[in-house]
Amino acid sequence: MSTVPVEKQIETRATARPVTAALESAASFHRSGDAAAAEALYREILAADPRHSEANHNLGVLLIQLRRACEALPHLKAALDGEPERPLYWRSCVEGLMQAGGPTEALRFMREAGDRGVPKEFAAAMIGRLEVLVKRIGERPGAWMPDLHGEVYTRVLKRLHETLRPQTYLEIGVETGATLALARCASIGIDPRFQFSNMDVVRQIVAKPSLMLYQMASDAFFDRWHPAELLGSPIDFAFLDGMHHCEYLLRDFLNTERYCLPGSVIALHDCLPLELPMAERARNLEALDPQRQTMWAGDVWRTALLLKRRRPELRMTVLDAAPTGLVLVSNLDPQYQPIVSCEDWVEEMLSWSLEEITLAGYYREMGVEPEIHLRSPEQLLARVRADGSSDRSSHVG
């Protein structure tokens, strides 16, 4: 292993090779989740050429992903100054402003853009969206959060499969099969109505050592079947994305946990709503952000919050995976017996108001963290496993 400090290695790479090669290296660090190395190399490039648009833009995007939006803005604006004709740079700058100062700041910026080279169609669409958003947020303060900037949840799930290397997998809420297709092991898929249509996805789904599909509600499945018996061993990895009501997810979690081992991992989807209408039990309410009209997470945020508050022994990793988060639950207890009834827990959950908690308060309590910090196998294992190991001694991997 090299004894040269990382900082010196980055400096050597940046100065010994053309800027293009250094930028490619920085982007590679960025994609792999080595945020410190990527940031250092982007800054080395900018030290040599402060006006380098792509380096400024990429550094700004990285800082947004790291939740340092105020630091990102000067770089995003510098990228725009260099290449104002690029809609991507305008979009990133608007997103940075929404993260740092909210939609009102972003709207002011777009209105003042004038003839700075912003593409007219992009400007008109963005101003129209922001005007609606600002008006609606003014009527419901605290009801909105900016977009999450982690990788899309399906890519995170793919990494989990690659890192954990489960031998058994269970999924609730299969729908089109896109996430079930990621599994390469003995698998169970449960959904009241499968919607397979893409034959490439179907071919991936059936290319497993064993596959069992149950077209029924998850409650009915657990009433009739024992998944560990069907699979031949306990569940290594599970993904719960079924009915988007808190009581359903709670039952799915408790039923799944019974057939796991402590080292297994259960992933919960849609627990980070971006605005209050998205977090309601009813679907198709008017979104605050017009671009989010088709998005619905339901009130499964309540289940995640209940587990956080009432099951402190669980290890919960809450990632800002786009678009609505991914919660990884480990250190499970298959023998767990609630001290109160499930019905009492449901009553407690339904008494909580996200408008009173506020979205920002909920995110703080859940401990949401940047997904980019957990892109390497070592980082991921260290977070979801108490010992960080990758062998099957805890039955995962």
Secondary structure as a PSIPRED ss2 file (coil, helix, strand):
# PSIPRED VFORMAT (PSIPRED V4.0)

   1 M C   1.000  0.000  0.000
   2 S C   1.000  0.000  0.000
   3 T C   1.000  0.000  0.000
   4 V C   1.000  0.000  0.000
   5 P C   1.000  0.000  0.000
   6 V H   0.000  1.000  0.000
   7 E H   0.000  1.000  0.000
   8 K H   0.000  1.000  0.000
   9 Q H   0.000  1.000  0.000
  10 I H   0.000  1.000  0.000
  11 E H   0.000  1.000  0.000
  12 T H   0.000  1.000  0.000
  13 R H   0.000  1.000  0.000
  14 A H   0.000  1.000  0.000
  15 T H   0.000  1.000  0.000
  16 A H   0.000  1.000  0.000
  17 R C   1.000  0.000  0.000
  18 P C   1.000  0.000  0.000
  19 V H   0.000  1.000  0.000
  20 T H   0.000  1.000  0.000
  21 A H   0.000  1.000  0.000
  22 A H   0.000  1.000  0.000
  23 L H   0.000  1.000  0.000
  24 E H   0.000  1.000  0.000
  25 S H   0.000  1.000  0.000
  26 A H   0.000  1.000  0.000
  27 A H   0.000  1.000  0.000
  28 S H   0.000  1.000  0.000
  29 F H   0.000  1.000  0.000
  30 H H   0.000  1.000  0.000
  31 R H   0.000  1.000  0.000
  32 S H   0.000  1.000  0.000
  33 G C   1.000  0.000  0.000
  34 D C   1.000  0.000  0.000
  35 A H   0.000  1.000  0.000
  36 A H   0.000  1.000  0.000
  37 A H   0.000  1.000  0.000
  38 A H   0.000  1.000  0.000
  39 E H   0.000  1.000  0.000
  40 A H   0.000  1.000  0.000
  41 L H   0.000  1.000  0.000
  42 Y H   0.000  1.000  0.000
  43 R H   0.000  1.000  0.000
  44 E H   0.000  1.000  0.000
  45 I H   0.000  1.000  0.000
  46 L H   0.000  1.000  0.000
  47 A H   0.000  1.000  0.000
  48 A H   0.000  1.000  0.000
  49 D C   1.000  0.000  0.000
  50 P C   1.000  0.000  0.000
  51 R C   1.000  0.000  0.000
  52 H C   1.000  0.000  0.000
  53 S H   0.000  1.000  0.000
  54 E H   0.000  1.000  0.000
  55 A H   0.000  1.000  0.000
  56 N H   0.000  1.000  0.000
  57 H H   0.000  1.000  0.000
  58 N H   0.000  1.000  0.000
  59 L H   0.000  1.000  0.000
  60 G H   0.000  1.000  0.000
  61 V H   0.000  1.000  0.000
  62 L H   0.000  1.000  0.000
  63 L H   0.000  1.000  0.000
  64 I H   0.000  1.000  0.000
  65 Q H   0.000  1.000  0.000
  66 L C   1.000  0.000  0.000
  67 R C   1.000  0.000  0.000
  68 R C   1.000  0.000  0.000
  69 A H   0.000  1.000  0.000
  70 C H   0.000  1.000  0.000
  71 E H   0.000  1.000  0.000
  72 A H   0.000  1.000  0.000
  73 L H   0.000  1.000  0.000
  74 P H   0.000  1.000  0.000
  75 H H   0.000  1.000  0.000
  76 L H   0.000  1.000  0.000
  77 K H   0.000  1.000  0.000
  78 A H   0.000  1.000  0.000
  79 A H   0.000  1.000  0.000
  80 L H   0.000  1.000  0.000
  81 D H   0.000  1.000  0.000
  82 G H   0.000  1.000  0.000
  83 E C   1.000  0.000  0.000
  84 P C   1.000  0.000  0.000
  85 E C   1.000  0.000  0.000
  86 R C   1.000  0.000  0.000
  87 P H   0.000  1.000  0.000
  88 L H   0.000  1.000  0.000
  89 Y H   0.000  1.000  0.000
  90 W H   0.000  1.000  0.000
  91 R H   0.000  1.000  0.000
  92 S H   0.000  1.000  0.000
  93 C H   0.000  1.000  0.000
  94 V H   0.000  1.000  0.000
  95 E H   0.000  1.000  0.000
  96 G H   0.000  1.000  0.000
  97 L H   0.000  1.000  0.000
  98 M H   0.000  1.000  0.000
  99 Q H   0.000  1.000  0.000
 100 A H   0.000  1.000  0.000
 101 G C   1.000  0.000  0.000
 102 G C   1.000  0.000  0.000
 103 P H   0.000  1.000  0.000
 104 T H   0.000  1.000  0.000
 105 E H   0.000  1.000  0.000
 106 A H   0.000  1.000  0.000
 107 L H   0.000  1.000  0.000
 108 R H   0.000  1.000  0.000
 109 F H   0.000  1.000  0.000
 110 M H   0.000  1.000  0.000
 111 R H   0.000  1.000  0.000
 112 E C   1.000  0.000  0.000
 113 A C   1.000  0.000  0.000
 114 G C   1.000  0.000  0.000
 115 D C   1.000  0.000  0.000
 116 R C   1.000  0.000  0.000
 117 G C   1.000  0.000  0.000
 118 V C   1.000  0.000  0.000
 119 P C   1.000  0.000  0.000
 120 K H   0.000  1.000  0.000
 121 E H   0.000  1.000  0.000
 122 F H   0.000  1.000  0.000
 123 A H   0.000  1.000  0.000
 124 A H   0.000  1.000  0.000
 125 A H   0.000  1.000  0.000
 126 M H   0.000  1.000  0.000
 127 I H   0.000  1.000  0.000
 128 G H   0.000  1.000  0.000
 129 R H   0.000  1.000  0.000
 130 L H   0.000  1.000  0.000
 131 E H   0.000  1.000  0.000
 132 V H   0.000  1.000  0.000
 133 L H   0.000  1.000  0.000
 134 V H   0.000  1.000  0.000
 135 K H   0.000  1.000  0.000
 136 R H   0.000  1.000  0.000
 137 I H   0.000  1.000  0.000
 138 G H   0.000  1.000  0.000
 139 E H   0.000  1.000  0.000
 140 R C   1.000  0.000  0.000
 141 P C   1.000  0.000  0.000
 142 G C   1.000  0.000  0.000
 143 A C   1.000  0.000  0.000
 144 W E   0.000  0.000  1.000
 145 M C   1.000  0.000  0.000
 146 P C   1.000  0.000  0.000
 147 D C   1.000  0.000  0.000
 148 L C   1.000  0.000  0.000
 149 H C   1.000  0.000  0.000
 150 G E   0.000  0.000  1.000
 151 E E   0.000  0.000  1.000
 152 V E   0.000  0.000  1.000
 153 Y H   0.000  1.000  0.000
 154 T H   0.000  1.000  0.000
 155 R H   0.000  1.000  0.000
 156 V H   0.000  1.000  0.000
 157 L H   0.000  1.000  0.000
 158 K H   0.000  1.000  0.000
 159 R H   0.000  1.000  0.000
 160 L H   0.000  1.000  0.000
 161 H H   0.000  1.000  0.000
 162 E H   0.000  1.000  0.000
 163 T H   0.000  1.000  0.000
 164 L H   0.000  1.000  0.000
 165 R C   1.000  0.000  0.000
 166 P C   1.000  0.000  0.000
 167 Q C   1.000  0.000  0.000
 168 T E   0.000  0.000  1.000
 169 Y E   0.000  0.000  1.000
 170 L E   0.000  0.000  1.000
 171 E E   0.000  0.000  1.000
 172 I E   0.000  0.000  1.000
 173 G C   1.000  0.000  0.000
 174 V C   1.000  0.000  0.000
 175 E C   1.000  0.000  0.000
 176 T C   1.000  0.000  0.000
 177 G C   1.000  0.000  0.000
 178 A C   1.000  0.000  0.000
 179 T C   1.000  0.000  0.000
 180 L H   0.000  1.000  0.000
 181 A H   0.000  1.000  0.000
 182 L H   0.000  1.000  0.000
 183 A C   1.000  0.000  0.000
 184 R C   1.000  0.000  0.000
 185 C C   1.000  0.000  0.000
 186 A E   0.000  0.000  1.000
 187 S E   0.000  0.000  1.000
 188 I E   0.000  0.000  1.000
 189 G E   0.000  0.000  1.000
 190 I E   0.000  0.000  1.000
 191 D C   1.000  0.000  0.000
 192 P C   1.000  0.000  0.000
 193 R C   1.000  0.000  0.000
 194 F C   1.000  0.000  0.000
 195 Q C   1.000  0.000  0.000
 196 F C   1.000  0.000  0.000
 197 S C   1.000  0.000  0.000
 198 N C   1.000  0.000  0.000
 199 M H   0.000  1.000  0.000
 200 D H   0.000  1.000  0.000
 201 V H   0.000  1.000  0.000
 202 V H   0.000  1.000  0.000
 203 R H   0.000  1.000  0.000
 204 Q H   0.000  1.000  0.000
 205 I H   0.000  1.000  0.000
 206 V H   0.000  1.000  0.000
 207 A C   1.000  0.000  0.000
 208 K C   1.000  0.000  0.000
 209 P C   1.000  0.000  0.000
 210 S C   1.000  0.000  0.000
 211 L E   0.000  0.000  1.000
 212 M E   0.000  0.000  1.000
 213 L E   0.000  0.000  1.000
 214 Y E   0.000  0.000  1.000
 215 Q C   1.000  0.000  0.000
 216 M C   1.000  0.000  0.000
 217 A C   1.000  0.000  0.000
 218 S H   0.000  1.000  0.000
 219 D H   0.000  1.000  0.000
 220 A H   0.000  1.000  0.000
 221 F H   0.000  1.000  0.000
 222 F H   0.000  1.000  0.000
 223 D H   0.000  1.000  0.000
 224 R H   0.000  1.000  0.000
 225 W C   1.000  0.000  0.000
 226 H C   1.000  0.000  0.000
 227 P H   0.000  1.000  0.000
 228 A H   0.000  1.000  0.000
 229 E H   0.000  1.000  0.000
 230 L H   0.000  1.000  0.000
 231 L H   0.000  1.000  0.000
 232 G C   1.000  0.000  0.000
 233 S C   1.000  0.000  0.000
 234 P C   1.000  0.000  0.000
 235 I E   0.000  0.000  1.000
 236 D E   0.000  0.000  1.000
 237 F E   0.000  0.000  1.000
 238 A E   0.000  0.000  1.000
 239 F E   0.000  0.000  1.000
 240 L E   0.000  0.000  1.000
 241 D C   1.000  0.000  0.000
 242 G C   1.000  0.000  0.000
 243 M C   1.000  0.000  0.000
 244 H C   1.000  0.000  0.000
 245 H C   1.000  0.000  0.000
 246 C H   0.000  1.000  0.000
 247 E H   0.000  1.000  0.000
 248 Y H   0.000  1.000  0.000
 249 L H   0.000  1.000  0.000
 250 L H   0.000  1.000  0.000
 251 R H   0.000  1.000  0.000
 252 D H   0.000  1.000  0.000
 253 F H   0.000  1.000  0.000
 254 L H   0.000  1.000  0.000
 255 N H   0.000  1.000  0.000
 256 T H   0.000  1.000  0.000
 257 E H   0.000  1.000  0.000
 258 R C   1.000  0.000  0.000
 259 Y C   1.000  0.000  0.000
 260 C E   0.000  0.000  1.000
 261 L E   0.000  0.000  1.000
 262 P E   0.000  0.000  1.000
 263 G E   0.000  0.000  1.000
 264 S E   0.000  0.000  1.000
 265 V E   0.000  0.000  1.000
 266 I E   0.000  0.000  1.000
 267 A E   0.000  0.000  1.000
 268 L E   0.000  0.000  1.000
 269 H E   0.000  0.000  1.000
 270 D C   1.000  0.000  0.000
 271 C C   1.000  0.000  0.000
 272 L C   1.000  0.000  0.000
 273 P C   1.000  0.000  0.000
 274 L C   1.000  0.000  0.000
 275 E E   0.000  0.000  1.000
 276 L H   0.000  1.000  0.000
 277 P H   0.000  1.000  0.000
 278 M H   0.000  1.000  0.000
 279 A H   0.000  1.000  0.000
 280 E C   1.000  0.000  0.000
 281 R C   1.000  0.000  0.000
 282 A C   1.000  0.000  0.000
 283 R C   1.000  0.000  0.000
 284 N C   1.000  0.000  0.000
 285 L C   1.000  0.000  0.000
 286 E C   1.000  0.000  0.000
 287 A C   1.000  0.000  0.000
 288 L C   1.000  0.000  0.000
 289 D C   1.000  0.000  0.000
 290 P H   0.000  1.000  0.000
 291 Q H   0.000  1.000  0.000
 292 R H   0.000  1.000  0.000
 293 Q C   1.000  0.000  0.000
 294 T C   1.000  0.000  0.000
 295 M C   1.000  0.000  0.000
 296 W C   1.000  0.000  0.000
 297 A C   1.000  0.000  0.000
 298 G C   1.000  0.000  0.000
 299 D C   1.000  0.000  0.000
 300 V C   1.000  0.000  0.000
 301 W H   0.000  1.000  0.000
 302 R H   0.000  1.000  0.000
 303 T H   0.000  1.000  0.000
 304 A H   0.000  1.000  0.000
 305 L H   0.000  1.000  0.000
 306 L H   0.000  1.000  0.000
 307 L H   0.000  1.000  0.000
 308 K H   0.000  1.000  0.000
 309 R H   0.000  1.000  0.000
 310 R H   0.000  1.000  0.000
 311 R C   1.000  0.000  0.000
 312 P C   1.000  0.000  0.000
 313 E C   1.000  0.000  0.000
 314 L C   1.000  0.000  0.000
 315 R E   0.000  0.000  1.000
 316 M E   0.000  0.000  1.000
 317 T E   0.000  0.000  1.000
 318 V E   0.000  0.000  1.000
 319 L E   0.000  0.000  1.000
 320 D C   1.000  0.000  0.000
 321 A E   0.000  0.000  1.000
 322 A E   0.000  0.000  1.000
 323 P C   1.000  0.000  0.000
 324 T C   1.000  0.000  0.000
 325 G C   1.000  0.000  0.000
 326 L E   0.000  0.000  1.000
 327 V E   0.000  0.000  1.000
 328 L E   0.000  0.000  1.000
 329 V E   0.000  0.000  1.000
 330 S E   0.000  0.000  1.000
 331 N C   1.000  0.000  0.000
 332 L C   1.000  0.000  0.000
 333 D C   1.000  0.000  0.000
 334 P C   1.000  0.000  0.000
 335 Q C   1.000  0.000  0.000
 336 Y C   1.000  0.000  0.000
 337 Q C   1.000  0.000  0.000
 338 P C   1.000  0.000  0.000
 339 I C   1.000  0.000  0.000
 340 V C   1.000  0.000  0.000
 341 S C   1.000  0.000  0.000
 342 C H   0.000  1.000  0.000
 343 E H   0.000  1.000  0.000
 344 D H   0.000  1.000  0.000
 345 W H   0.000  1.000  0.000
 346 V H   0.000  1.000  0.000
 347 E H   0.000  1.000  0.000
 348 E H   0.000  1.000  0.000
 349 M H   0.000  1.000  0.000
 350 L H   0.000  1.000  0.000
 351 S C   1.000  0.000  0.000
 352 W C   1.000  0.000  0.000
 353 S C   1.000  0.000  0.000
 354 L H   0.000  1.000  0.000
 355 E H   0.000  1.000  0.000
 356 E H   0.000  1.000  0.000
 357 I H   0.000  1.000  0.000
 358 T C   1.000  0.000  0.000
 359 L H   0.000  1.000  0.000
 360 A H   0.000  1.000  0.000
 361 G H   0.000  1.000  0.000
 362 Y H   0.000  1.000  0.000
 363 Y H   0.000  1.000  0.000
 364 R H   0.000  1.000  0.000
 365 E H   0.000  1.000  0.000
 366 M H   0.000  1.000  0.000
 367 G C   1.000  0.000  0.000
 368 V C   1.000  0.000  0.000
 369 E E   0.000  0.000  1.000
 370 P C   1.000  0.000  0.000
 371 E H   0.000  1.000  0.000
 372 I H   0.000  1.000  0.000
 373 H H   0.000  1.000  0.000
 374 L H   0.000  1.000  0.000
 375 R C   1.000  0.000  0.000
 376 S C   1.000  0.000  0.000
 377 P H   0.000  1.000  0.000
 378 E H   0.000  1.000  0.000
 379 Q H   0.000  1.000  0.000
 380 L H   0.000  1.000  0.000
 381 L H   0.000  1.000  0.000
 382 A H   0.000  1.000  0.000
 383 R H   0.000  1.000  0.000
 384 V H   0.000  1.000  0.000
 385 R C   1.000  0.000  0.000
 386 A C   1.000  0.000  0.000
 387 D C   1.000  0.000  0.000
 388 G C   1.000  0.000  0.000
 389 S C   1.000  0.000  0.000
 390 S C   1.000  0.000  0.000
 391 D C   1.000  0.000  0.000
 392 R H   0.000  1.000  0.000
 393 S H   0.000  1.000  0.000
 394 S H   0.000  1.000  0.000
 395 H C   1.000  0.000  0.000
 396 V C   1.000  0.000  0.000
 397 G C   1.000  0.000  0.000
